[in-house]
Amino acid sequence: MEIGAVFLLFAVILLVGLFLAQPYVENKRGLSHSITAAERERSALLAERDRIVNALEELDFDHALGKIPEEEYPVQRKDLLNRGASVLSQLNTTERAAKDPLEAAAASLRDGKGIPALDSEDELESMIAARRAKRKDKSAGFCPKCGKPVLRSDRFCPSCGKPTHQEGNS
């Protein structure tokens, strides 16, 4: 009976050791997640946004306690707000570019970077068609019973179950 307990204890220790070693073995096999430059840039922008928000909160708190002179407070706050707006603009541009290549092309036009190079008009047309297909399922209005938004493809309200106005028309 005692030898069986020793083997059971050895098996449990072996399983726990294998479980704990699994992440290290996966990293050596190349299964680890590699971070792209876009993800790194987005992470840096998010960290900068959080840092600026914290700095604004601290500035407001210090001003409320009287630690910051009245003439310096508006200047420092305006500077932080301008930096925050710049970071949010960059973050918005990178997120938009990552989501949709057509949005990236439009953003580059808005930013004054010129017209993006497209291989052909067919590529632009296919991007527009793909975007229209994605927008097809967008909101078609609100449920007449509960007022929650419904999609065009919804036959019944996802909240209350009442048939949508499209169900009666079909």
N, C-alpha and C positions, 0 to 999 in steps of 0.2 A: 504494500500500500504506500509505503514511504517513497519508493523508487518512482511510482507513478506520479506522485506530487512533485518530485524533482523534475521529471520530464515535462510536466504541465507548466511549471514555473519557467523552465528553460524555453519552452515554446512561446509563452506569453512575452518573455523578455526579447526573444528574437523578433516577434511580430512588431512590438513597440519600436525596436531598433530600426527595422525596415521602414516603418511608417515615418519615423523621424528623419531618416536618411533620404526619403523620396525626393524632396525638393532639391537636394544637392545633386542627386543622380540625374534629375531632369535637366538641370542647368548645364551639366557636362555634355549632355546629348544634344544641346542646341535647341531645346524646347522653350527656353526662356523668352520672354516678350522683349523684343527690341524696340526701343523708343525712337520714333522718327523725329526729324527736325521740326516738323509742324507741331507734333505733340509737345516737344520740348519748348517751343516758342509759346504755345498756348498756356502751358504750365507756368512759364515765367511771367506771362501777362496776368494770369489769375493771381499769382503771388504778389505781383506789384499792385494790382487792384486792392487786394486785401490789406496790404501794407499802407496804402494811401487812405483807405477807409478807417483803419485803426489810428493813423496819424490825425485824421480829421476829428475822430471821437476824442482823442487825447487833447487836441488843441481846444476843442469846445469845452471840455471838462476843466482844463487849466484856465481858460478864460473866465468860466463861471466862478472859479475859486479866486480869481484876481491875480493869478501868477503871471499873466501875460499883459503887457501894457496895452491900453486901448488903441494906440496908434499903430502898433505892430500886428494886432489880431486880424484886421481885414486884409492886410497885405499877405500874411501867411496863409490865411484861409483861401484867398483868391488863387494863390500859387498852387496850393494842394488841389483845388477844384479844377484848375486848368490841366494839371498833370493827370488827374483822374479821368477827365474827359478825353484826353489824348489816349490813355491806356484803354478806355472803353471803346473808343473808335477803332483802335488797332485790333482789339479782341473781337469786335463785331465783324471786321473785315476778314480776319483769319477764319472765324467760324463759318461765315457765309461762303468763303472760298472752299472750305472743306466739305460743305454740304452739297453744293451745286455748282458745276462748272459754268453754267449760264449766269448765275449770280456773281461768280468771280469775274467773268467778263464784263458784266455791267458795273461792278465795283471799280474795276480798273478804268473804265470810261469815266465814272464819276470822280475818281481821284486824279484824273488828268494824265494817266499813264499812256494814253493812246488806245487805239483799237487793237484788241488782242488778235494774234495770228491764228486764223482758223484754216484748216486744210482746204475746205470747200464750203459752199453754201449748203450742201447736203448735211454736213456735220452740224451746222447751225440749225437747220430745219429739224434734224433728229433730236437735238437738245431741246428745242422748243416743244416738239411733240411729246417728248418724255416728261417735260415739266407740266404740260397740259394734262397728261394722263395722271400724274400725281395729284393735281389739283381737282380732278374729277370727283373724288370722294370728299371734297371739302363740305363744310356746313351748308345745309339747304334751308335752314331756318330753325324754328323752335317748335317743340311739341305743343299742340293746342291745349293739352290737359295740364302738364306740369311745368311747362316753360323751359325745359332743358334743351340744349342744342341737339339737333339730329343731323345725320349725314344724308346725302342724296341716296346712298345705297341702303339706308335703313328702311325697312318696311314697318318696323315697330319701334317705338321709343325705347331706348336702352334703359331708361330709368323707371318708367311706369308701365310700359308694355302696350300702351294705346297705339292703334295703327296710325301711321303718319298720314298726312294729306295725300302723299303719293300713292299709298295703298288703295285709296278710294278711286283714284284716277286710272289705275292699271286694270 
